[in-house]
Every structure is written in structure tokens, then in C-alpha cells.
Amino acid sequence: MGCCGAALTSLGARKESSIYWSPYQKLTLNPREVSGEIIGYVLDTNDA
């Protein structure tokens, strides 16, 4: 568990988020990066 917690703290959100609107909710796509390289994306709904 300790190594996973350390790895997760090194992940950061980039300021270049994309916001999309559907008829029912706000969708925010946030890239995640490690050492300046995008490793994936996180999709948030209604800023939750």
C-alpha cells in the first residue's frame, strides 16, 4: 500500500482541462501526467 500511495502523490492534473456539456451534466476531462508525459485521463462529472 505504501508504494502505491507514493506513486499516486506524484500524479498531477494539467491546467489544460476540456469541458463538455451534455443535456444533463457537465463533463470535465483532465489529463494526468508523470514527469511531463501524459499517462491517462480522468473524467469528472458535475465537478464531483
mmJSON file of the N, C-alpha and C atoms, coordinates in Angstrom:
{"data_MODEL":{"atom_site":{
"group_PDB":["ATOM","ATOM","ATOM","ATOM","ATOM","ATOM","ATOM","ATOM","ATOM","ATOM","ATOM","ATOM","ATOM","ATOM","ATOM","ATOM","ATOM","ATOM","ATOM","ATOM","ATOM","ATOM","ATOM","ATOM","ATOM","ATOM","ATOM","ATOM","ATOM","ATOM","ATOM","ATOM","ATOM","ATOM","ATOM","ATOM","ATOM","ATOM","ATOM","ATOM","ATOM","ATOM","ATOM","ATOM","ATOM","ATOM","ATOM","ATOM","ATOM","ATOM","ATOM","ATOM","ATOM","ATOM","ATOM","ATOM","ATOM","ATOM","ATOM","ATOM","ATOM","ATOM","ATOM","ATOM","ATOM","ATOM","ATOM","ATOM","ATOM","ATOM","ATOM","ATOM","ATOM","ATOM","ATOM","ATOM","ATOM","ATOM","ATOM","ATOM","ATOM","ATOM","ATOM","ATOM","ATOM","ATOM","ATOM","ATOM","ATOM","ATOM","ATOM","ATOM","ATOM","ATOM","ATOM","ATOM","ATOM","ATOM","ATOM","ATOM","ATOM","ATOM","ATOM","ATOM","ATOM","ATOM","ATOM","ATOM","ATOM","ATOM","ATOM","ATOM","ATOM","ATOM","ATOM","ATOM","ATOM","ATOM","ATOM","ATOM","ATOM","ATOM","ATOM","ATOM","ATOM","ATOM","ATOM","ATOM","ATOM","ATOM","ATOM","ATOM","ATOM","ATOM","ATOM","ATOM","ATOM","ATOM","ATOM","ATOM","ATOM","ATOM","ATOM","ATOM"],
"id":[1,2,3,4,5,6,7,8,9,10,11,12,13,14,15,16,17,18,19,20,21,22,23,24,25,26,27,28,29,30,31,32,33,34,35,36,37,38,39,40,41,42,43,44,45,46,47,48,49,50,51,52,53,54,55,56,57,58,59,60,61,62,63,64,65,66,67,68,69,70,71,72,73,74,75,76,77,78,79,80,81,82,83,84,85,86,87,88,89,90,91,92,93,94,95,96,97,98,99,100,101,102,103,104,105,106,107,108,109,110,111,112,113,114,115,116,117,118,119,120,121,122,123,124,125,126,127,128,129,130,131,132,133,134,135,136,137,138,139,140,141,142,143,144],
"type_symbol":["N","C","C","N","C","C","N","C","C","N","C","C","N","C","C","N","C","C","N","C","C","N","C","C","N","C","C","N","C","C","N","C","C","N","C","C","N","C","C","N","C","C","N","C","C","N","C","C","N","C","C","N","C","C","N","C","C","N","C","C","N","C","C","N","C","C","N","C","C","N","C","C","N","C","C","N","C","C","N","C","C","N","C","C","N","C","C","N","C","C","N","C","C","N","C","C","N","C","C","N","C","C","N","C","C","N","C","C","N","C","C","N","C","C","N","C","C","N","C","C","N","C","C","N","C","C","N","C","C","N","C","C","N","C","C","N","C","C","N","C","C","N","C","C"],
"label_atom_id":["N","CA","C","N","CA","C","N","CA","C","N","CA","C","N","CA","C","N","CA","C","N","CA","C","N","CA","C","N","CA","C","N","CA","C","N","CA","C","N","CA","C","N","CA","C","N","CA","C","N","CA","C","N","CA","C","N","CA","C","N","CA","C","N","CA","C","N","CA","C","N","CA","C","N","CA","C","N","CA","C","N","CA","C","N","CA","C","N","CA","C","N","CA","C","N","CA","C","N","CA","C","N","CA","C","N","CA","C","N","CA","C","N","CA","C","N","CA","C","N","CA","C","N","CA","C","N","CA","C","N","CA","C","N","CA","C","N","CA","C","N","CA","C","N","CA","C","N","CA","C","N","CA","C","N","CA","C","N","CA","C","N","CA","C","N","CA","C"],
"label_alt_id":[null,null,null,null,null,null,null,null,null,null,null,null,null,null,null,null,null,null,null,null,null,null,null,null,null,null,null,null,null,null,null,null,null,null,null,null,null,null,null,null,null,null,null,null,null,null,null,null,null,null,null,null,null,null,null,null,null,null,null,null,null,null,null,null,null,null,null,null,null,null,null,null,null,null,null,null,null,null,null,null,null,null,null,null,null,null,null,null,null,null,null,null,null,null,null,null,null,null,null,null,null,null,null,null,null,null,null,null,null,null,null,null,null,null,null,null,null,null,null,null,null,null,null,null,null,null,null,null,null,null,null,null,null,null,null,null,null,null,null,null,null,null,null,null],
"label_comp_id":["MET","MET","MET","GLY","GLY","GLY","CYS","CYS","CYS","CYS","CYS","CYS","GLY","GLY","GLY","ALA","ALA","ALA","ALA","ALA","ALA","LEU","LEU","LEU","THR","THR","THR","SER","SER","SER","LEU","LEU","LEU","GLY","GLY","GLY","ALA","ALA","ALA","ARG","ARG","ARG","LYS","LYS","LYS","GLU","GLU","GLU","SER","SER","SER","SER","SER","SER","ILE","ILE","ILE","TYR","TYR","TYR","TRP","TRP","TRP","SER","SER","SER","PRO","PRO","PRO","TYR","TYR","TYR","GLN","GLN","GLN","LYS","LYS","LYS","LEU","LEU","LEU","THR","THR","THR","LEU","LEU","LEU","ASN","ASN","ASN","PRO","PRO","PRO","ARG","ARG","ARG","GLU","GLU","GLU","VAL","VAL","VAL","SER","SER","SER","GLY","GLY","GLY","GLU","GLU","GLU","ILE","ILE","ILE","ILE","ILE","ILE","GLY","GLY","GLY","TYR","TYR","TYR","VAL","VAL","VAL","LEU","LEU","LEU","ASP","ASP","ASP","THR","THR","THR","ASN","ASN","ASN","ASP","ASP","ASP","ALA","ALA","ALA"],
"label_asym_id":["A","A","A","A","A","A","A","A","A","A","A","A","A","A","A","A","A","A","A","A","A","A","A","A","A","A","A","A","A","A","A","A","A","A","A","A","A","A","A","A","A","A","A","A","A","A","A","A","A","A","A","A","A","A","A","A","A","A","A","A","A","A","A","A","A","A","A","A","A","A","A","A","A","A","A","A","A","A","A","A","A","A","A","A","A","A","A","A","A","A","A","A","A","A","A","A","A","A","A","A","A","A","A","A","A","A","A","A","A","A","A","A","A","A","A","A","A","A","A","A","A","A","A","A","A","A","A","A","A","A","A","A","A","A","A","A","A","A","A","A","A","A","A","A"],
"label_entity_id":["1","1","1","1","1","1","1","1","1","1","1","1","1","1","1","1","1","1","1","1","1","1","1","1","1","1","1","1","1","1","1","1","1","1","1","1","1","1","1","1","1","1","1","1","1","1","1","1","1","1","1","1","1","1","1","1","1","1","1","1","1","1","1","1","1","1","1","1","1","1","1","1","1","1","1","1","1","1","1","1","1","1","1","1","1","1","1","1","1","1","1","1","1","1","1","1","1","1","1","1","1","1","1","1","1","1","1","1","1","1","1","1","1","1","1","1","1","1","1","1","1","1","1","1","1","1","1","1","1","1","1","1","1","1","1","1","1","1","1","1","1","1","1","1"],
"label_seq_id":[1,1,1,2,2,2,3,3,3,4,4,4,5,5,5,6,6,6,7,7,7,8,8,8,9,9,9,10,10,10,11,11,11,12,12,12,13,13,13,14,14,14,15,15,15,16,16,16,17,17,17,18,18,18,19,19,19,20,20,20,21,21,21,22,22,22,23,23,23,24,24,24,25,25,25,26,26,26,27,27,27,28,28,28,29,29,29,30,30,30,31,31,31,32,32,32,33,33,33,34,34,34,35,35,35,36,36,36,37,37,37,38,38,38,39,39,39,40,40,40,41,41,41,42,42,42,43,43,43,44,44,44,45,45,45,46,46,46,47,47,47,48,48,48],
"pdbx_PDB_ins_code":[null,null,null,null,null,null,null,null,null,null,null,null,null,null,null,null,null,null,null,null,null,null,null,null,null,null,null,null,null,null,null,null,null,null,null,null,null,null,null,null,null,null,null,null,null,null,null,null,null,null,null,null,null,null,null,null,null,null,null,null,null,null,null,null,null,null,null,null,null,null,null,null,null,null,null,null,null,null,null,null,null,null,null,null,null,null,null,null,null,null,null,null,null,null,null,null,null,null,null,null,null,null,null,null,null,null,null,null,null,null,null,null,null,null,null,null,null,null,null,null,null,null,null,null,null,null,null,null,null,null,null,null,null,null,null,null,null,null,null,null,null,null,null,null],
"Cartn_x":[0.824,0.0,0.864,1.995,2.856,3.42,3.833,4.386,3.306,2.093,1.001,0.656,0.63,0.344,1.401,2.661,3.738,3.612,3.222,3.063,1.901,0.821,-0.339,-0.087,0.74,1.004,1.844,2.534,3.341,2.522,1.267,0.412,-0.15,-0.175,-0.705,-1.644,-2.584,-3.512,-2.92,-3.058,-2.606,-3.675,-3.276,-4.218,-5.09,-4.701,-5.453,-6.551,-7.631,-8.771,-9.755,-10.464,-11.509,-12.852,-13.762,-15.094,-16.108,-16.993,-18.06,-19.386,-20.444,-21.771,-22.676,-23.344,-24.401,-25.718,-26.857,-28.126,-28.33,-27.642,-27.89,-26.724,-25.506,-24.371,-23.182,-22.293,-21.028,-19.962,-19.192,-18.118,-16.788,-15.844,-14.518,-13.493,-12.679,-11.639,-10.295,-9.646,-8.385,-7.248,-6.238,-5.091,-4.266,-3.694,-2.791,-1.411,-0.403,0.952,1.935,3.001,4.132,5.377,6.207,7.453,7.205,6.122,5.829,5.182,4.882,4.286,2.869,1.911,0.534,0.44,-0.106,-0.227,-1.68,-2.619,-4.025,-4.89,-6.173,-7.141,-8.123,-8.658,-9.683,-10.918,-12.066,-13.323,-14.121,-14.396,-15.206,-16.578,-17.627,-18.978,-19.507,-20.079,-20.656,-19.669,-18.392,-17.324,-17.284,-17.612,-17.588,-16.353],
"Cartn_y":[-1.189,0.0,1.247,1.215,2.391,2.809,1.844,2.201,2.778,2.293,2.815,4.246,4.515,5.865,6.853,6.443,7.316,7.581,6.566,6.742,7.669,7.558,8.399,9.864,10.125,11.513,12.21,11.451,12.07,12.434,11.977,12.31,13.706,14.489,15.837,16.136,17.023,17.441,18.612,18.57,19.679,20.755,21.959,23.067,23.039,22.28,22.226,21.176,21.49,20.588,20.92,19.905,20.097,19.932,20.862,20.815,20.6,19.643,19.329,19.35,19.739,19.768,18.785,17.949,17.106,17.738,17.254,17.846,17.744,16.82,16.582,16.832,16.97,17.117,17.783,18.292,18.87,17.783,17.603,16.611,17.336,17.024,17.627,16.527,16.667,15.696,16.288,15.673,16.157,15.197,15.657,14.778,14.591,13.425,13.123,12.873,13.365,13.218,12.828,12.203,11.857,12.286,13.063,13.555,14.245,15.012,15.772,14.986,13.698,12.858,12.468,12.656,12.286,10.761,10.254,8.81,8.356,9.292,8.931,10.159,9.922,10.993,10.596,11.604,11.386,12.154,11.482,12.099,12.398,13.671,14.095,14.511,14.174,14.59,15.547,16.658,17.667,18.113,18.196,18.611,17.763,16.483,15.592,14.726],
"Cartn_z":[0.0,0.0,0.0,0.691,0.767,-0.577,-1.415,-2.717,-3.624,-3.518,-4.351,-3.945,-2.664,-2.193,-2.664,-2.662,-3.124,-4.615,-5.377,-6.828,-7.132,-6.391,-6.657,-6.324,-5.332,-4.991,-6.055,-6.902,-7.943,-9.176,-9.235,-10.367,-10.181,-11.258,-11.154,-12.299,-12.058,-13.103,-13.869,-15.183,-16.012,-16.029,-16.301,-16.331,-17.581,-18.608,-19.849,-19.764,-19.057,-18.96,-20.061,-20.527,-21.527,-20.848,-21.097,-20.504,-21.615,-21.386,-22.333,-21.585,-22.27,-21.667,-22.387,-21.638,-22.185,-21.712,-22.182,-21.712,-20.2,-19.546,-18.125,-17.196,-17.718,-16.818,-17.489,-16.65,-17.097,-17.013,-18.083,-18.125,-18.245,-17.38,-17.41,-17.613,-18.649,-18.964,-18.568,-17.59,-17.041,-17.361,-18.112,-18.362,-17.086,-16.918,-15.796,-16.374,-15.688,-16.208,-15.12,-15.542,-14.688,-15.447,-14.815,-15.418,-16.752,-16.838,-18.045,-19.169,-18.958,-20.002,-19.589,-20.493,-20.201,-20.158,-19.037,-18.865,-18.899,-18.883,-18.904,-18.673,-18.553,-18.352,-17.264,-16.575,-15.574,-16.029,-16.028,-16.411,-15.157,-14.912,-13.782,-14.313,-13.564,-13.934,-12.888,-13.344,-12.462,-11.371,-11.726,-10.805,-9.544,-9.658,-8.495,-8.502],
"occupancy":[1.0,1.0,1.0,1.0,1.0,1.0,1.0,1.0,1.0,1.0,1.0,1.0,1.0,1.0,1.0,1.0,1.0,1.0,1.0,1.0,1.0,1.0,1.0,1.0,1.0,1.0,1.0,1.0,1.0,1.0,1.0,1.0,1.0,1.0,1.0,1.0,1.0,1.0,1.0,1.0,1.0,1.0,1.0,1.0,1.0,1.0,1.0,1.0,1.0,1.0,1.0,1.0,1.0,1.0,1.0,1.0,1.0,1.0,1.0,1.0,1.0,1.0,1.0,1.0,1.0,1.0,1.0,1.0,1.0,1.0,1.0,1.0,1.0,1.0,1.0,1.0,1.0,1.0,1.0,1.0,1.0,1.0,1.0,1.0,1.0,1.0,1.0,1.0,1.0,1.0,1.0,1.0,1.0,1.0,1.0,1.0,1.0,1.0,1.0,1.0,1.0,1.0,1.0,1.0,1.0,1.0,1.0,1.0,1.0,1.0,1.0,1.0,1.0,1.0,1.0,1.0,1.0,1.0,1.0,1.0,1.0,1.0,1.0,1.0,1.0,1.0,1.0,1.0,1.0,1.0,1.0,1.0,1.0,1.0,1.0,1.0,1.0,1.0,1.0,1.0,1.0,1.0,1.0,1.0],
"B_iso_or_equiv":[0.0,0.0,0.0,0.0,0.0,0.0,0.0,0.0,0.0,0.0,0.0,0.0,0.0,0.0,0.0,0.0,0.0,0.0,0.0,0.0,0.0,0.0,0.0,0.0,0.0,0.0,0.0,0.0,0.0,0.0,0.0,0.0,0.0,0.0,0.0,0.0,0.0,0.0,0.0,0.0,0.0,0.0,0.0,0.0,0.0,0.0,0.0,0.0,0.0,0.0,0.0,0.0,0.0,0.0,0.0,0.0,0.0,0.0,0.0,0.0,0.0,0.0,0.0,0.0,0.0,0.0,0.0,0.0,0.0,0.0,0.0,0.0,0.0,0.0,0.0,0.0,0.0,0.0,0.0,0.0,0.0,0.0,0.0,0.0,0.0,0.0,0.0,0.0,0.0,0.0,0.0,0.0,0.0,0.0,0.0,0.0,0.0,0.0,0.0,0.0,0.0,0.0,0.0,0.0,0.0,0.0,0.0,0.0,0.0,0.0,0.0,0.0,0.0,0.0,0.0,0.0,0.0,0.0,0.0,0.0,0.0,0.0,0.0,0.0,0.0,0.0,0.0,0.0,0.0,0.0,0.0,0.0,0.0,0.0,0.0,0.0,0.0,0.0,0.0,0.0,0.0,0.0,0.0,0.0],
"pdbx_formal_charge":[null,null,null,null,null,null,null,null,null,null,null,null,null,null,null,null,null,null,null,null,null,null,null,null,null,null,null,null,null,null,null,null,null,null,null,null,null,null,null,null,null,null,null,null,null,null,null,null,null,null,null,null,null,null,null,null,null,null,null,null,null,null,null,null,null,null,null,null,null,null,null,null,null,null,null,null,null,null,null,null,null,null,null,null,null,null,null,null,null,null,null,null,null,null,null,null,null,null,null,null,null,null,null,null,null,null,null,null,null,null,null,null,null,null,null,null,null,null,null,null,null,null,null,null,null,null,null,null,null,null,null,null,null,null,null,null,null,null,null,null,null,null,null,null],
"auth_seq_id":[1,1,1,2,2,2,3,3,3,4,4,4,5,5,5,6,6,6,7,7,7,8,8,8,9,9,9,10,10,10,11,11,11,12,12,12,13,13,13,14,14,14,15,15,15,16,16,16,17,17,17,18,18,18,19,19,19,20,20,20,21,21,21,22,22,22,23,23,23,24,24,24,25,25,25,26,26,26,27,27,27,28,28,28,29,29,29,30,30,30,31,31,31,32,32,32,33,33,33,34,34,34,35,35,35,36,36,36,37,37,37,38,38,38,39,39,39,40,40,40,41,41,41,42,42,42,43,43,43,44,44,44,45,45,45,46,46,46,47,47,47,48,48,48],
"auth_comp_id":["MET","MET","MET","GLY","GLY","GLY","CYS","CYS","CYS","CYS","CYS","CYS","GLY","GLY","GLY","ALA","ALA","ALA","ALA","ALA","ALA","LEU","LEU","LEU","THR","THR","THR","SER","SER","SER","LEU","LEU","LEU","GLY","GLY","GLY","ALA","ALA","ALA","ARG","ARG","ARG","LYS","LYS","LYS","GLU","GLU","GLU","SER","SER","SER","SER","SER","SER","ILE","ILE","ILE","TYR","TYR","TYR","TRP","TRP","TRP","SER","SER","SER","PRO","PRO","PRO","TYR","TYR","TYR","GLN","GLN","GLN","LYS","LYS","LYS","LEU","LEU","LEU","THR","THR","THR","LEU","LEU","LEU","ASN","ASN","ASN","PRO","PRO","PRO","ARG","ARG","ARG","GLU","GLU","GLU","VAL","VAL","VAL","SER","SER","SER","GLY","GLY","GLY","GLU","GLU","GLU","ILE","ILE","ILE","ILE","ILE","ILE","GLY","GLY","GLY","TYR","TYR","TYR","VAL","VAL","VAL","LEU","LEU","LEU","ASP","ASP","ASP","THR","THR","THR","ASN","ASN","ASN","ASP","ASP","ASP","ALA","ALA","ALA"],
"auth_asym_id":["A","A","A","A","A","A","A","A","A","A","A","A","A","A","A","A","A","A","A","A","A","A","A","A","A","A","A","A","A","A","A","A","A","A","A","A","A","A","A","A","A","A","A","A","A","A","A","A","A","A","A","A","A","A","A","A","A","A","A","A","A","A","A","A","A","A","A","A","A","A","A","A","A","A","A","A","A","A","A","A","A","A","A","A","A","A","A","A","A","A","A","A","A","A","A","A","A","A","A","A","A","A","A","A","A","A","A","A","A","A","A","A","A","A","A","A","A","A","A","A","A","A","A","A","A","A","A","A","A","A","A","A","A","A","A","A","A","A","A","A","A","A","A","A"],
"auth_atom_id":["N","CA","C","N","CA","C","N","CA","C","N","CA","C","N","CA","C","N","CA","C","N","CA","C","N","CA","C","N","CA","C","N","CA","C","N","CA","C","N","CA","C","N","CA","C","N","CA","C","N","CA","C","N","CA","C","N","CA","C","N","CA","C","N","CA","C","N","CA","C","N","CA","C","N","CA","C","N","CA","C","N","CA","C","N","CA","C","N","CA","C","N","CA","C","N","CA","C","N","CA","C","N","CA","C","N","CA","C","N","CA","C","N","CA","C","N","CA","C","N","CA","C","N","CA","C","N","CA","C","N","CA","C","N","CA","C","N","CA","C","N","CA","C","N","CA","C","N","CA","C","N","CA","C","N","CA","C","N","CA","C","N","CA","C","N","CA","C"],
"pdbx_PDB_model_num":[1,1,1,1,1,1,1,1,1,1,1,1,1,1,1,1,1,1,1,1,1,1,1,1,1,1,1,1,1,1,1,1,1,1,1,1,1,1,1,1,1,1,1,1,1,1,1,1,1,1,1,1,1,1,1,1,1,1,1,1,1,1,1,1,1,1,1,1,1,1,1,1,1,1,1,1,1,1,1,1,1,1,1,1,1,1,1,1,1,1,1,1,1,1,1,1,1,1,1,1,1,1,1,1,1,1,1,1,1,1,1,1,1,1,1,1,1,1,1,1,1,1,1,1,1,1,1,1,1,1,1,1,1,1,1,1,1,1,1,1,1,1,1,1]
}}}
